[in-house]
Structures are given as structure tokens and as C-alpha cells.
Amino acid sequence: MDYTDRTLKCMDCGADFVFTAGEQLFFHDKAFKNDPKRCKQCKAKRASGGPRVRTETRTNCSACGQETTVPFRPTQGRPVLCRSCFQKMQPPLPPPSPSSENGHILN
């Protein structure tokens, strides 16, 4: 199979980068299914453990209607809860049993 250089767009910075024929051959040999999504600079920045940008999305709570922010992009048809409504939905933790106090079994 013949490979030719292709120009791709980085998903982080939006810059064009070249996916070389040699890189394509490497991806084929390793049976990688997807083309690279990031340029070399953004890939290196991500690999070095730089700060990850967490997207905050403003939305309204499905239970109480209060405006809130969530660390993900809500999908249609699924409820989104504010922190207090989410905590109300969680089952309470059972109290620790007296027989396992401090990790020792009492007789």
C-alpha cells in the first residue's frame, strides 16, 4: 500500500500538521485504527502532564431548576443535577459497625 503525506488539523490548537507517509506506515504496522488528533507540540504538552483544562458547562438542575455548572457537556434526554440534589439522590453510608471499630474485632 502506498502512503502519501496528509495534512490534518490539531484538535487542541487548530493548527495544521503533516501526517507523514512514514508515520502512516508505522500506524498501519501497529494496527492503530485512528489517525493522530494532535500535533507534536500539543501531544508533548499533554504527555508532560501540563494542566488539563476542564470544561465547565452552565445548565439548569433537572430536579430544582437552579442554575449550576457541571464538568461535562450534558447529553439530551439525561437529567443533570446540581450538587445538593445529586447528594440527596445518593444512598446514605451505613454507620460503622461496633465490631469493626479501629479494625479490631471486639468480643
N, C-alpha and C positions, 0 to 999 in steps of 0.2 A: 504494500500500500504506500502510495506517495503522499508525503506530508508537505504542506507549504505553510509559511508563516501566516498567522492570522492576527488581526488586531481585535482585542477585547477591551471592555470598559470595566474599570475597578469599581466594585460595589461600595467601597468606603469613600474614596476621594473623587471618583468620577473620571479620573484620567484614563486615557487610552494606554494600553500596554501591549507588547507583542508576545504572542504565544508561539514560540519558535517551533520549527519542524522537529528539532531535536527534543524539545520538551514534549511535543505531542507523541513522539515515538516512545519516550520514557513513560508517559501516561498510559499508552497502549500496552507496553510490556508489563507494567504493574497492574493492568486491568482496572485502572481508575475509570469510573463511569462519567464523571463530571469534569468540565473544563475548569481551570482556576478562576476564582471570583475576585481575587485581589492582586494588585501589582506587587512587585517585590518589596517596595518600601513599606506598604501597608501590611503586608504579610510579616515582615521583620518586626514592625512596631507591635503587631498583635502577639507575635511569638515571644517578644521580650517582656511581656506581662505589663504593658502600659495600662493606664486606667481605662476601664471598659465604660463606655457611655451607655447608660441605661435609659431607655426611652420611657418617659412618663406620659401617660395619656389621660387627659381630663375627660371624665364621664360622670353620669349620674348613677347613684346606687339604685339597683332594681328593687330593693326592699323598702327603703325610706325616702328615696328621691333626692337625697343630699348630694351636692357636687363633691366629687372625690377624685383623686389621681390614683392610677394603677400602673404597675411596672410592666405592662404588656399592652398589646393592641387588642381590644375586645373583638370577638367574632360575633356575628349576628346570630341571634337565637339562644345565646347562652347568657345567664344572668351575671351581672357584675355587682359585687357587694363592697360597701365601704368597710373600713377596718372594724368598727363596732358591730355592724350587722354580721360580718364574717365570724367574729369571735362568738357572737350569740349562737351561730349555727354549729359551732364545734362542740362535741360532747365534752362535758367536764372530765378532768382527770380524776381517777379514783384516788381516794386518800391512801397513804401508805399503810400497809397492814402492820399491826403491832409486833408480829412475829418476825418481821424482817427489818427491825429498827437497827440502823447503823450496819447493815449487812450481816448481823449476827442473829441466829435463831434463838429465841427465848424459850425456856421450858417452864 
